[in-house]
Amino acid sequence: MKQLILTLFIITLISCGNEEDYIQNVYVNFEIDLSLAEYSELTPLGNSVVVDGGNKGIIIYHYSNFDYRIYDRNCSYEPSLECSFVDSINSSIAFCNCCTSAFLLDQDGVAANSPAILPLKQYNYALDNNVLHVFN
């Protein structure tokens, strides 16, 4: 009986998750000039823009005076799905229409509702005058 329970436990443990269903690590290293017109939406605090890069795009959120939050658009819930990315942003809340998860951009990208429980993947940045260098 113990062997049967142990076998069922191991089968359940193995089948519970897909080990490959995580946000991939990709090389990110680029600069943007915040003084260019295409990034003028980032001037006011609390605004964001989406740029190419990362897994499914990158969100740059202007958090405070000289502080930005940089996130991968790849949703943390079942990130391997083709539709699993943030496709709309309303103020400081980012939404994935694939799974209906919401993420708080002003709070380190934490998941605000289920099914996602993990935050959005963040990238590092350095600000030199008006040049924002994004990297990992």
Secondary structure, DSSP 8 states (H G I E B T S, - for coil): -HHHHHHHHHHHHHHS--TT-S------EEEEETTSGGGGGGSSTT-EEEES-TTT-EEEEEEETTEEEEEESB-SSSTTSTT-BEEEEETTEEEETTT--EEEGGGTTEESSSS--S---EEEEEEETTEEEEE-
